[in-house]
Amino acid sequence: MRYNFSFNKNKMRLLFMSCTSLATLVFFAGYIIGLTLPLPMNFNQASASEERHEKSSGSSISYISSAIAETYLNQPIQQVRDENFPPKEKIILTQRDFRPTTRSPEFQNPFLQIVEEKPYPVFKTSDDRPLRKLSFTVLAGSFPSKAEAEKYHSQLRQKGYHPQPIYLALSKGQKWYNILIGNYKNLEDASQAVSEFNRKETMITAVVASVSKKLPLTILADAFLEEKKGEEKAGKLLAHLKKTEYIRYKPVIYPAQDFRKQKWFAILLNYDEKDSQKAYQLVSRLKDDEKRTRAEVTYKEDEPGWNVIKKGVSLRSLREILNHFPSSEDESPHPYTIQLASYRSRKSAQEGRLRFERHGVSPYLGRRGKWWISYMGRYKSREAAETARKQYEKRIKKASRRSDSLVRKMPYSNFIGSFSSDDNKTPKFQRLERLGYSPYFMKGAEDEDFKLFVGVYKTKKEAEKQIRRLKANGVSGQVAER
């Protein structure tokens, strides 16, 4: 059989173009497939990654400015922080635990600490990163001595508390025995537990003080109001202390005044040492042996027009000295207040209030339409309010970076009643909270006179509108000028 093949130029040109196109298609198909396949990891890189992971695992504790300690049991991951939360600061010291870590001397939290502990089981995300959820507990005390920790642990059990087993922590080679109470899912519940603990346990309230070369420690033994024979009482206490072991600290009477311009006579001990733990022990003896409930570790700072110890610790027993709310015995109106922040929900407002309290600001809440608003103080004049706003500006910014504090004239509120203490566990206070209000106390004329208010308003008509709603819910009250 015989085959005859013949090619002309057109056929040759077509065959060449077809082969070239096919080869190009195969090349690009192989290139694309190669890009989609994973490359093997270099052995050295894998080893380095494992080594880094091993170094980062383990348990660590860090203390931050809002008195929260984070306990990490897994590899720490970077967390996104809300702008309203304060940044980390420079010194924190707790009850019987005056180890400086990081906290600025601007303000010290006088109460117990809250600790983040025991993370829930670790979940895996699609990119294999751990997703952690932390719970909270109350750090009631921290001791370098195991015997002291066990004694305190036993005292708490006798009082009806249920502290966890003593938790041992290490800090720079030093052992510390921590007492923890409770386990809470969120920061707000833990903060409420701390406040309740401090109300009940006035003799074992945590003491906080910062160590500073410029401001040496001072012991405040007690303070007396001038108008209540304060100078006479201070003189008697001074004479008594000079007959005791405290004479070696050269006690003196120190005139002071608070934000209300009320005059006090404070008894200060010249404590020259910088050992704050020994200072706390001295304060404990004053409280136990001399029954001086206002005794505290603090600082003395001289400033024109301001002689009170303002950078020290403001425990509940010292609230009268450092409280910037004017006394109700002054009948003249105090219509001006400082507006701190606005919130879209009551829950957000309560969380914001807790942040302000942790930074030494005492806010109360009001409502305007759908907005919850936090305020601070009440003042006779706009000038006085503006002065207070400037004094608290740094603390306000630390509590909420977005806060643009401003002075507002809000002359009306609703008076609910007078009580012998400012305990928020009173039935009427709790009932108002259940109804969705945010009541607040203000100090009255006498030592055991606390006035309960609800709301803050620009016009009397707005206050009367709330009174009608209160009466509809069975709560009596009356419009009052602030």
ABEGO torsion letter per residue (X at the ends): XBBBBBBBAAAAAAAAAAAAAAAAAAAAAAAAAAAABBBBBBAAAAAAAAAAAAAABEBBBBBBAAGBBBBBABBBBBBBBBAABBBBBABBBBBGBABBBBBBAABBBABBBBBBBGBBBBBBBAAGBBBBBBBBBBBABBBABAAAAAAAAAAAAAAGBBBBBBBBBBBGGBBBBBBBBEBBABAAAAAAAAAAAAAABAAABBBBBBBBAABBBBBBABBBBAAAGAAAAAAAAAAAAAABAAAAAGBBBBBBBBAAGBBBBBBBBBBABABAAAAAAAAAAAAAAAGBAABBBBBBBBBBGBABBAABBBBAAAAAAABABBBAABABBBABBBBABBBABAAAAAAAAAAAAAAGBBBBBBBBEABBBBBBEBBABAAAAAAAAAAAAAAAAAABAABBBBBBBBABBBBAEBBABABAABAAAAAAAAAGBBBBBBBBABAABBBBBBEBBABAAAAAAAAAAAAAAGBBBBBBBX
